[in-house]
Amino acid sequence: YDFGTPKSVDSVRLQARSFTGQGPKTFKIQYSDDNASWTDALTVASAPTWGSLEARTYTL
């Protein structure tokens, strides 16, 4: 997501789709200060199975 100007982000909330198991298992949240190089803010590997429409908040 491009905020247009620098913003401080301290958490990300993700929501699964309407079928059990339809959320991400392994993913990265990344950011860029220059739109060219990227830095990992969070890496999740082997997350538990998501329930239908389950939402989770990840602190960065």
PQR file of N, CA, C, O and H, with PARSE charges and radii, in Angstrom:
ATOM      1  N   TYR A   1       0.851  -1.159   0.000 -0.4000 1.5000
ATOM      2  CA  TYR A   1       0.000   0.000   0.000 -0.0000 2.0000
ATOM      3  C   TYR A   1       0.895   1.218   0.000  0.5500 1.7000
ATOM      4  O   TYR A   1       1.844   1.285   0.781 -0.5500 1.4000
ATOM      5  N   ASP A   2       0.619   2.168  -0.844 -0.4000 1.5000
ATOM      6  CA  ASP A   2       1.393   3.409  -0.915 -0.0000 2.0000
ATOM      7  C   ASP A   2       0.622   4.505  -0.193  0.5500 1.7000
ATOM      8  O   ASP A   2      -0.451   4.913  -0.635 -0.5500 1.4000
ATOM      9  H   ASP A   2      -0.152   2.113  -1.479  0.4000 1.0000
ATOM     10  N   PHE A   3       1.173   4.980   0.920 -0.4000 1.5000
ATOM     11  CA  PHE A   3       0.530   6.039   1.698 -0.0000 2.0000
ATOM     12  C   PHE A   3       0.757   7.428   1.104  0.5500 1.7000
ATOM     13  O   PHE A   3       0.090   8.386   1.494 -0.5500 1.4000
ATOM     14  H   PHE A   3       2.046   4.648   1.280  0.4000 1.0000
ATOM     15  N   GLY A   4       1.691   7.539   0.168 -0.4000 1.5000
ATOM     16  CA  GLY A   4       1.974   8.830  -0.448 -0.0000 2.0000
ATOM     17  C   GLY A   4       2.999   9.642   0.314  0.5500 1.7000
ATOM     18  O   GLY A   4       3.844  10.302  -0.292 -0.5500 1.4000
ATOM     19  H   GLY A   4       2.233   6.760  -0.149  0.4000 1.0000
ATOM     20  N   THR A   5       2.936   9.603   1.635 -0.4000 1.5000
ATOM     21  CA  THR A   5       3.916  10.254   2.502 -0.0000 2.0000
ATOM     22  C   THR A   5       4.303   9.255   3.593  0.5500 1.7000
ATOM     23  O   THR A   5       3.529   8.343   3.883 -0.5500 1.4000
ATOM     24  H   THR A   5       2.250   9.067   2.127  0.4000 1.0000
ATOM     25  N   PRO A   6       5.468   9.402   4.196 -0.5600 1.5000
ATOM     26  CA  PRO A   6       5.899   8.459   5.237  0.2800 2.0000
ATOM     27  C   PRO A   6       4.886   8.350   6.381  0.5500 1.7000
ATOM     28  O   PRO A   6       4.369   9.355   6.870 -0.5500 1.4000
ATOM     29  N   LYS A   7       4.621   7.128   6.789 -0.4000 1.5000
ATOM     30  CA  LYS A   7       3.721   6.845   7.911 -0.0000 2.0000
ATOM     31  C   LYS A   7       4.371   5.803   8.803  0.5500 1.7000
ATOM     32  O   LYS A   7       5.150   4.976   8.329 -0.5500 1.4000
ATOM     33  H   LYS A   7       5.041   6.312   6.392  0.4000 1.0000
ATOM     34  N   SER A   8       4.061   5.837  10.066 -0.4000 1.5000
ATOM     35  CA  SER A   8       4.514   4.816  11.001 -0.0000 2.0000
ATOM     36  C   SER A   8       3.421   3.750  11.111  0.5500 1.7000
ATOM     37  O   SER A   8       2.273   4.063  11.427 -0.5500 1.4000
ATOM     38  H   SER A   8       3.428   6.509  10.450  0.4000 1.0000
ATOM     39  N   VAL A   9       3.776   2.513  10.853 -0.4000 1.5000
ATOM     40  CA  VAL A   9       2.826   1.406  10.942 -0.0000 2.0000
ATOM     41  C   VAL A   9       3.351   0.435  11.988  0.5500 1.7000
ATOM     42  O   VAL A   9       4.481  -0.040  11.878 -0.5500 1.4000
ATOM     43  H   VAL A   9       4.709   2.259  10.596  0.4000 1.0000
ATOM     44  N   ASP A  10       2.546   0.135  12.998 -0.4000 1.5000
ATOM     45  CA  ASP A  10       3.027  -0.749  14.060 -0.0000 2.0000
ATOM     46  C   ASP A  10       2.318  -2.092  14.105  0.5500 1.7000
ATOM     47  O   ASP A  10       2.706  -2.972  14.873 -0.5500 1.4000
ATOM     48  H   ASP A  10       1.628   0.521  13.087  0.4000 1.0000
ATOM     49  N   SER A  11       1.284  -2.258  13.289 -0.4000 1.5000
ATOM     50  CA  SER A  11       0.605  -3.557  13.224 -0.0000 2.0000
ATOM     51  C   SER A  11      -0.130  -3.691  11.892  0.5500 1.7000
ATOM     52  O   SER A  11      -0.425  -2.710  11.210 -0.5500 1.4000
ATOM     53  H   SER A  11       0.969  -1.543  12.665  0.4000 1.0000
ATOM     54  N   VAL A  12      -0.411  -4.949  11.553 -0.4000 1.5000
ATOM     55  CA  VAL A  12      -1.148  -5.269  10.328 -0.0000 2.0000
ATOM     56  C   VAL A  12      -2.225  -6.279  10.707  0.5500 1.7000
ATOM     57  O   VAL A  12      -1.950  -7.247  11.416 -0.5500 1.4000
ATOM     58  H   VAL A  12      -0.172  -5.746  12.108  0.4000 1.0000
ATOM     59  N   ARG A  13      -3.443  -6.056  10.239 -0.4000 1.5000
ATOM     60  CA  ARG A  13      -4.552  -6.981  10.510 -0.0000 2.0000
ATOM     61  C   ARG A  13      -4.946  -7.648   9.201  0.5500 1.7000
ATOM     62  O   ARG A  13      -5.232  -6.974   8.210 -0.5500 1.4000
ATOM     63  H   ARG A  13      -3.667  -5.270   9.663  0.4000 1.0000
ATOM     64  N   LEU A  14      -4.959  -8.988   9.204 -0.4000 1.5000
ATOM     65  CA  LEU A  14      -5.332  -9.777   8.034 -0.0000 2.0000
ATOM     66  C   LEU A  14      -6.580 -10.575   8.355  0.5500 1.7000
ATOM     67  O   LEU A  14      -6.789 -10.992   9.494 -0.5500 1.4000
ATOM     68  H   LEU A  14      -4.727  -9.536  10.008  0.4000 1.0000
ATOM     69  N   GLN A  15      -7.409 -10.785   7.341 -0.4000 1.5000
ATOM     70  CA  GLN A  15      -8.624 -11.578   7.527 -0.0000 2.0000
ATOM     71  C   GLN A  15      -8.668 -12.673   6.478  0.5500 1.7000
ATOM     72  O   GLN A  15      -8.421 -12.433   5.296 -0.5500 1.4000
ATOM     73  H   GLN A  15      -7.239 -10.446   6.415  0.4000 1.0000
ATOM     74  N   ALA A  16      -8.987 -13.882   6.930 -0.4000 1.5000
ATOM     75  CA  ALA A  16      -9.099 -15.032   6.042 -0.0000 2.0000
ATOM     76  C   ALA A  16     -10.367 -14.942   5.207  0.5500 1.7000
ATOM     77  O   ALA A  16     -11.289 -14.188   5.519 -0.5500 1.4000
ATOM     78  H   ALA A  16      -9.187 -14.077   7.890  0.4000 1.0000
ATOM     79  N   ARG A  17     -10.391 -15.715   4.157 -0.4000 1.5000
ATOM     80  CA  ARG A  17     -11.583 -15.800   3.321 -0.0000 2.0000
ATOM     81  C   ARG A  17     -12.655 -16.609   4.045  0.5500 1.7000
ATOM     82  O   ARG A  17     -12.451 -17.023   5.186 -0.5500 1.4000
ATOM     83  H   ARG A  17      -9.642 -16.328   3.904  0.4000 1.0000
ATOM     84  N   SER A  18     -13.773 -16.832   3.405 -0.4000 1.5000
ATOM     85  CA  SER A  18     -14.931 -17.433   4.078 -0.0000 2.0000
ATOM     86  C   SER A  18     -14.877 -18.956   4.195  0.5500 1.7000
ATOM     87  O   SER A  18     -15.846 -19.566   4.646 -0.5500 1.4000
ATOM     88  H   SER A  18     -13.938 -16.496   2.478  0.4000 1.0000
ATOM     89  N   PHE A  19     -13.784 -19.572   3.806 -0.4000 1.5000
ATOM     90  CA  PHE A  19     -13.643 -21.022   3.952 -0.0000 2.0000
ATOM     91  C   PHE A  19     -12.498 -21.311   4.905  0.5500 1.7000
ATOM     92  O   PHE A  19     -11.455 -20.662   4.825 -0.5500 1.4000
ATOM     93  H   PHE A  19     -12.997 -19.076   3.440  0.4000 1.0000
ATOM     94  N   THR A  20     -12.670 -22.273   5.807 -0.4000 1.5000
ATOM     95  CA  THR A  20     -11.611 -22.650   6.731 -0.0000 2.0000
ATOM     96  C   THR A  20     -10.359 -23.007   5.951  0.5500 1.7000
ATOM     97  O   THR A  20     -10.426 -23.697   4.934 -0.5500 1.4000
ATOM     98  H   THR A  20     -13.518 -22.800   5.872  0.4000 1.0000
ATOM     99  N   GLY A  21      -9.218 -22.535   6.433 -0.4000 1.5000
ATOM    100  CA  GLY A  21      -7.946 -22.830   5.796 -0.0000 2.0000
ATOM    101  C   GLY A  21      -7.587 -21.871   4.666  0.5500 1.7000
ATOM    102  O   GLY A  21      -6.596 -22.090   3.969 -0.5500 1.4000
ATOM    103  H   GLY A  21      -9.164 -21.975   7.259  0.4000 1.0000
ATOM    104  N   GLN A  22      -8.377 -20.806   4.469 -0.4000 1.5000
ATOM    105  CA  GLN A  22      -8.141 -19.878   3.367 -0.0000 2.0000
ATOM    106  C   GLN A  22      -7.326 -18.646   3.776  0.5500 1.7000
ATOM    107  O   GLN A  22      -7.418 -17.603   3.128 -0.5500 1.4000
ATOM    108  H   GLN A  22      -9.182 -20.627   5.035  0.4000 1.0000
ATOM    109  N   GLY A  23      -6.539 -18.757   4.833 -0.4000 1.5000
ATOM    110  CA  GLY A  23      -5.641 -17.670   5.241 -0.0000 2.0000
ATOM    111  C   GLY A  23      -4.210 -18.057   4.928  0.5500 1.7000
ATOM    112  O   GLY A  23      -3.927 -19.226   4.666 -0.5500 1.4000
ATOM    113  H   GLY A  23      -6.464 -19.603   5.359  0.4000 1.0000
ATOM    114  N   PRO A  24      -3.298 -17.083   4.952 -0.5600 1.5000
ATOM    115  CA  PRO A  24      -1.906 -17.385   4.616  0.2800 2.0000
ATOM    116  C   PRO A  24      -1.212 -18.217   5.684  0.5500 1.7000
ATOM    117  O   PRO A  24      -1.448 -18.032   6.878 -0.5500 1.4000
ATOM    118  N   LYS A  25      -0.362 -19.127   5.252 -0.4000 1.5000
ATOM    119  CA  LYS A  25       0.431 -19.964   6.166 -0.0000 2.0000
ATOM    120  C   LYS A  25       1.813 -19.367   6.362  0.5500 1.7000
ATOM    121  O   LYS A  25       2.316 -19.290   7.483 -0.5500 1.4000
ATOM    122  H   LYS A  25      -0.170 -19.278   4.282  0.4000 1.0000
ATOM    123  N   THR A  26       2.422 -18.947   5.263 -0.4000 1.5000
ATOM    124  CA  THR A  26       3.772 -18.400   5.279 -0.0000 2.0000
ATOM    125  C   THR A  26       3.768 -17.112   4.471  0.5500 1.7000
ATOM    126  O   THR A  26       3.346 -17.106   3.314 -0.5500 1.4000
ATOM    127  H   THR A  26       2.014 -19.010   4.353  0.4000 1.0000
ATOM    128  N   PHE A  27       4.233 -16.019   5.071 -0.4000 1.5000
ATOM    129  CA  PHE A  27       4.234 -14.738   4.364 -0.0000 2.0000
ATOM    130  C   PHE A  27       5.198 -13.759   5.023  0.5500 1.7000
ATOM    131  O   PHE A  27       5.674 -13.978   6.137 -0.5500 1.4000
ATOM    132  H   PHE A  27       4.576 -16.024   6.010  0.4000 1.0000
ATOM    133  N   LYS A  28       5.472 -12.672   4.301 -0.4000 1.5000
ATOM    134  CA  LYS A  28       6.294 -11.577   4.808 -0.0000 2.0000
ATOM    135  C   LYS A  28       5.533 -10.267   4.640  0.5500 1.7000
ATOM    136  O   LYS A  28       4.807 -10.072   3.666 -0.5500 1.4000
ATOM    137  H   LYS A  28       5.085 -12.495   3.396  0.4000 1.0000
ATOM    138  N   ILE A  29       5.714  -9.380   5.608 -0.4000 1.5000
ATOM    139  CA  ILE A  29       5.263  -8.003   5.494 -0.0000 2.0000
ATOM    140  C   ILE A  29       6.536  -7.191   5.272  0.5500 1.7000
ATOM    141  O   ILE A  29       7.471  -7.258   6.069 -0.5500 1.4000
ATOM    142  H   ILE A  29       6.303  -9.539   6.400  0.4000 1.0000
ATOM    143  N   GLN A  30       6.563  -6.428   4.187 -0.4000 1.5000
ATOM    144  CA  GLN A  30       7.755  -5.656   3.849 -0.0000 2.0000
ATOM    145  C   GLN A  30       7.400  -4.180   3.699  0.5500 1.7000
ATOM    146  O   GLN A  30       6.246  -3.818   3.469 -0.5500 1.4000
ATOM    147  H   GLN A  30       5.802  -6.374   3.540  0.4000 1.0000
ATOM    148  N   TYR A  31       8.425  -3.338   3.834 -0.4000 1.5000
ATOM    149  CA  TYR A  31       8.239  -1.907   3.591 -0.0000 2.0000
ATOM    150  C   TYR A  31       9.421  -1.373   2.794  0.5500 1.7000
ATOM    151  O   TYR A  31      10.492  -1.978   2.749 -0.5500 1.4000
ATOM    152  H   TYR A  31       9.362  -3.632   4.021  0.4000 1.0000
ATOM    153  N   SER A  32       9.199  -0.227   2.168 -0.4000 1.5000
ATOM    154  CA  SER A  32      10.236   0.445   1.393 -0.0000 2.0000
ATOM    155  C   SER A  32      10.207   1.929   1.687  0.5500 1.7000
ATOM    156  O   SER A  32       9.142   2.544   1.736 -0.5500 1.4000
ATOM    157  H   SER A  32       8.329   0.266   2.204  0.4000 1.0000
ATOM    158  N   ASP A  33      11.381   2.498   1.882 -0.4000 1.5000
ATOM    159  CA  ASP A  33      11.500   3.945   2.069 -0.0000 2.0000
ATOM    160  C   ASP A  33      11.724   4.664   0.744  0.5500 1.7000
ATOM    161  O   ASP A  33      11.587   5.884   0.660 -0.5500 1.4000
ATOM    162  H   ASP A  33      12.246   1.999   1.842  0.4000 1.0000
ATOM    163  N   ASP A  34      12.073   3.888  -0.303 -0.4000 1.5000
ATOM    164  CA  ASP A  34      12.418   4.506  -1.581 -0.0000 2.0000
ATOM    165  C   ASP A  34      11.723   3.868  -2.787  0.5500 1.7000
ATOM    166  O   ASP A  34      11.994   4.252  -3.925 -0.5500 1.4000
ATOM    167  H   ASP A  34      12.185   2.897  -0.234  0.4000 1.0000
ATOM    168  N   ASN A  35      10.828   2.897  -2.555 -0.4000 1.5000
ATOM    169  CA  ASN A  35      10.094   2.197  -3.610 -0.0000 2.0000
ATOM    170  C   ASN A  35      11.010   1.399  -4.539  0.5500 1.7000
ATOM    171  O   ASN A  35      10.624   1.049  -5.655 -0.5500 1.4000
ATOM    172  H   ASN A  35      10.608   2.585  -1.631  0.4000 1.0000
ATOM    173  N   ALA A  36      12.224   1.116  -4.069 -0.4000 1.5000
ATOM    174  CA  ALA A  36      13.164   0.332  -4.866 -0.0000 2.0000
ATOM    175  C   ALA A  36      13.732  -0.834  -4.057  0.5500 1.7000
ATOM    176  O   ALA A  36      13.805  -1.958  -4.553 -0.5500 1.4000
ATOM    177  H   ALA A  36      12.537   1.400  -3.163  0.4000 1.0000
ATOM    178  N   SER A  37      14.130  -0.571  -2.827 -0.4000 1.5000
ATOM    179  CA  SER A  37      14.628  -1.631  -1.959 -0.0000 2.0000
ATOM    180  C   SER A  37      13.605  -1.897  -0.860  0.5500 1.7000
ATOM    181  O   SER A  37      12.912  -0.988  -0.403 -0.5500 1.4000
ATOM    182  H   SER A  37      14.071   0.343  -2.424  0.4000 1.0000
ATOM    183  N   TRP A  38      13.522  -3.164  -0.444 -0.4000 1.5000
ATOM    184  CA  TRP A  38      12.495  -3.574   0.510 -0.0000 2.0000
ATOM    185  C   TRP A  38      13.124  -4.199   1.744  0.5500 1.7000
ATOM    186  O   TRP A  38      14.148  -4.876   1.653 -0.5500 1.4000
ATOM    187  H   TRP A  38      14.085  -3.903  -0.815  0.4000 1.0000
ATOM    188  N   THR A  39      12.507  -3.969   2.896 -0.4000 1.5000
ATOM    189  CA  THR A  39      12.969  -4.494   4.173 -0.0000 2.0000
ATOM    190  C   THR A  39      11.856  -5.337   4.786  0.5500 1.7000
ATOM    191  O   THR A  39      10.692  -4.938   4.788 -0.5500 1.4000
ATOM    192  H   THR A  39      11.675  -3.420   2.970  0.4000 1.0000
ATOM    193  N   ASP A  40      12.224  -6.499   5.302 -0.4000 1.5000
ATOM    194  CA  ASP A  40      11.236  -7.354   5.980 -0.0000 2.0000
ATOM    195  C   ASP A  40      10.903  -6.757   7.346  0.5500 1.7000
ATOM    196  O   ASP A  40      11.799  -6.529   8.159 -0.5500 1.4000
ATOM    197  H   ASP A  40      13.170  -6.823   5.300  0.4000 1.0000
ATOM    198  N   ALA A  41       9.636  -6.508   7.597 -0.4000 1.5000
ATOM    199  CA  ALA A  41       9.174  -6.042   8.903 -0.0000 2.0000
ATOM    200  C   ALA A  41       8.691  -7.215   9.750  0.5500 1.7000
ATOM    201  O   ALA A  41       8.742  -7.165  10.979 -0.5500 1.4000
ATOM    202  H   ALA A  41       8.908  -6.693   6.937  0.4000 1.0000
ATOM    203  N   LEU A  42       8.220  -8.274   9.083 -0.4000 1.5000
ATOM    204  CA  LEU A  42       7.680  -9.448   9.777 -0.0000 2.0000
ATOM    205  C   LEU A  42       7.743 -10.630   8.837  0.5500 1.7000
ATOM    206  O   LEU A  42       7.429 -10.512   7.653 -0.5500 1.4000
ATOM    207  H   LEU A  42       8.179  -8.314   8.085  0.4000 1.0000
ATOM    208  N   THR A  43       8.152 -11.778   9.369 -0.4000 1.5000
ATOM    209  CA  THR A  43       8.123 -13.029   8.613 -0.0000 2.0000
ATOM    210  C   THR A  43       7.342 -14.044   9.432  0.5500 1.7000
ATOM    211  O   THR A  43       7.641 -14.255  10.607 -0.5500 1.4000
ATOM    212  H   THR A  43       8.408 -11.875  10.331  0.4000 1.0000
ATOM    213  N   VAL A  44       6.356 -14.665   8.829 -0.4000 1.5000
ATOM    214  CA  VAL A  44       5.548 -15.696   9.487 -0.0000 2.0000
ATOM    215  C   VAL A  44       5.716 -16.985   8.693  0.5500 1.7000
ATOM    216  O   VAL A  44       5.550 -17.000   7.473 -0.5500 1.4000
ATOM    217  H   VAL A  44       6.113 -14.493   7.875  0.4000 1.0000
ATOM    218  N   ALA A  45       6.043 -18.060   9.390 -0.4000 1.5000
ATOM    219  CA  ALA A  45       6.196 -19.366   8.756 -0.0000 2.0000
ATOM    220  C   ALA A  45       5.338 -20.379   9.503  0.5500 1.7000
ATOM    221  O   ALA A  45       5.357 -20.432  10.733 -0.5500 1.4000
ATOM    222  H   ALA A  45       6.178 -18.048  10.381  0.4000 1.0000
ATOM    223  N   SER A  46       4.601 -21.164   8.770 -0.4000 1.5000
ATOM    224  CA  SER A  46       3.774 -22.236   9.346 -0.0000 2.0000
ATOM    225  C   SER A  46       2.747 -21.714  10.351  0.5500 1.7000
ATOM    226  O   SER A  46       2.626 -22.258  11.448 -0.5500 1.4000
ATOM    227  H   SER A  46       4.586 -21.120   7.772  0.4000 1.0000
ATOM    228  N   ALA A  47       2.020 -20.686   9.993 -0.4000 1.5000
ATOM    229  CA  ALA A  47       0.955 -20.170  10.865 -0.0000 2.0000
ATOM    230  C   ALA A  47      -0.120 -21.244  11.030  0.5500 1.7000
ATOM    231  O   ALA A  47      -0.338 -22.040  10.117 -0.5500 1.4000
ATOM    232  H   ALA A  47       2.118 -20.244   9.101  0.4000 1.0000
ATOM    233  N   PRO A  48      -0.791 -21.276  12.174 -0.5600 1.5000
ATOM    234  CA  PRO A  48      -1.880 -22.232  12.362  0.2800 2.0000
ATOM    235  C   PRO A  48      -2.985 -22.016  11.317  0.5500 1.7000
ATOM    236  O   PRO A  48      -3.133 -20.922  10.773 -0.5500 1.4000
ATOM    237  N   THR A  49      -3.735 -23.049  11.057 -0.4000 1.5000
ATOM    238  CA  THR A  49      -4.839 -22.971  10.094 -0.0000 2.0000
ATOM    239  C   THR A  49      -5.845 -21.914  10.539  0.5500 1.7000
ATOM    240  O   THR A  49      -6.212 -21.836  11.712 -0.5500 1.4000
ATOM    241  H   THR A  49      -3.615 -23.938  11.500  0.4000 1.0000
ATOM    242  N   TRP A  50      -6.273 -21.119   9.594 -0.4000 1.5000
ATOM    243  CA  TRP A  50      -7.222 -20.051   9.860 -0.0000 2.0000
ATOM    244  C   TRP A  50      -8.651 -20.591   9.810  0.5500 1.7000
ATOM    245  O   TRP A  50      -8.960 -21.475   9.012 -0.5500 1.4000
ATOM    246  H   TRP A  50      -5.975 -21.182   8.642  0.4000 1.0000
ATOM    247  N   GLY A  51      -9.512 -20.055  10.664 -0.4000 1.5000
ATOM    248  CA  GLY A  51     -10.927 -20.365  10.606 -0.0000 2.0000
ATOM    249  C   GLY A  51     -11.611 -19.477   9.570  0.5500 1.7000
ATOM    250  O   GLY A  51     -11.016 -18.518   9.079 -0.5500 1.4000
ATOM    251  H   GLY A  51      -9.261 -19.336  11.312  0.4000 1.0000
ATOM    252  N   SER A  52     -12.830 -19.792   9.247 -0.4000 1.5000
ATOM    253  CA  SER A  52     -13.608 -19.006   8.300 -0.0000 2.0000
ATOM    254  C   SER A  52     -13.732 -17.562   8.779  0.5500 1.7000
ATOM    255  O   SER A  52     -14.222 -17.315   9.881 -0.5500 1.4000
ATOM    256  H   SER A  52     -13.313 -20.571   9.646  0.4000 1.0000
ATOM    257  N   LEU A  53     -13.294 -16.614   7.964 -0.4000 1.5000
ATOM    258  CA  LEU A  53     -13.344 -15.169   8.238 -0.0000 2.0000
ATOM    259  C   LEU A  53     -12.561 -14.739   9.482  0.5500 1.7000
ATOM    260  O   LEU A  53     -12.754 -13.632   9.985 -0.5500 1.4000
ATOM    261  H   LEU A  53     -12.896 -16.814   7.069  0.4000 1.0000
ATOM    262  N   GLU A  54     -11.690 -15.602   9.972 -0.4000 1.5000
ATOM    263  CA  GLU A  54     -10.880 -15.256  11.139 -0.0000 2.0000
ATOM    264  C   GLU A  54      -9.959 -14.080  10.811  0.5500 1.7000
ATOM    265  O   GLU A  54      -9.391 -14.014   9.720 -0.5500 1.4000
ATOM    266  H   GLU A  54     -11.533 -16.501   9.564  0.4000 1.0000
ATOM    267  N   ALA A  55      -9.817 -13.163  11.752 -0.4000 1.5000
ATOM    268  CA  ALA A  55      -8.905 -12.028  11.601 -0.0000 2.0000
ATOM    269  C   ALA A  55      -7.795 -12.156  12.631  0.5500 1.7000
ATOM    270  O   ALA A  55      -8.027 -12.572  13.766 -0.5500 1.4000
ATOM    271  H   ALA A  55     -10.279 -13.217  12.638  0.4000 1.0000
ATOM    272  N   ARG A  56      -6.584 -11.792  12.218 -0.4000 1.5000
ATOM    273  CA  ARG A  56      -5.432 -11.811  13.125 -0.0000 2.0000
ATOM    274  C   ARG A  56      -4.675 -10.500  12.960  0.5500 1.7000
ATOM    275  O   ARG A  56      -4.553  -9.953  11.864 -0.5500 1.4000
ATOM    276  H   ARG A  56      -6.396 -11.454  11.296  0.4000 1.0000
ATOM    277  N   THR A  57      -4.172 -10.019  14.094 -0.4000 1.5000
ATOM    278  CA  THR A  57      -3.367  -8.802  14.082 -0.0000 2.0000
ATOM    279  C   THR A  57      -1.930  -9.188  14.377  0.5500 1.7000
ATOM    280  O   THR A  57      -1.653  -9.918  15.329 -0.5500 1.4000
ATOM    281  H   THR A  57      -4.271 -10.463  14.985  0.4000 1.0000
ATOM    282  N   TYR A  58      -1.020  -8.694  13.552 -0.4000 1.5000
ATOM    283  CA  TYR A  58       0.407  -8.960  13.699 -0.0000 2.0000
ATOM    284  C   TYR A  58       1.096  -7.645  14.052  0.5500 1.7000
ATOM    285  O   TYR A  58       0.952  -6.646  13.347 -0.5500 1.4000
ATOM    286  H   TYR A  58      -1.245  -8.102  12.778  0.4000 1.0000
ATOM    287  N   THR A  59       1.840  -7.660  15.144 -0.4000 1.5000
ATOM    288  CA  THR A  59       2.605  -6.487  15.562 -0.0000 2.0000
ATOM    289  C   THR A  59       3.939  -6.499  14.833  0.5500 1.7000
ATOM    290  O   THR A  59       4.620  -7.523  14.772 -0.5500 1.4000
ATOM    291  H   THR A  59       1.957  -8.471  15.717  0.4000 1.0000
ATOM    292  N   LEU A  60       4.296  -5.361  14.287 -0.4000 1.5000
ATOM    293  CA  LEU A  60       5.542  -5.254  13.530 -0.0000 2.0000
ATOM    294  C   LEU A  60       6.692  -4.831  14.421  0.5500 1.7000
ATOM    295  O   LEU A  60       7.820  -4.691  13.948 -0.5500 1.4000
ATOM    296  H   LEU A  60       3.743  -4.530  14.336  0.4000 1.0000
TER
END
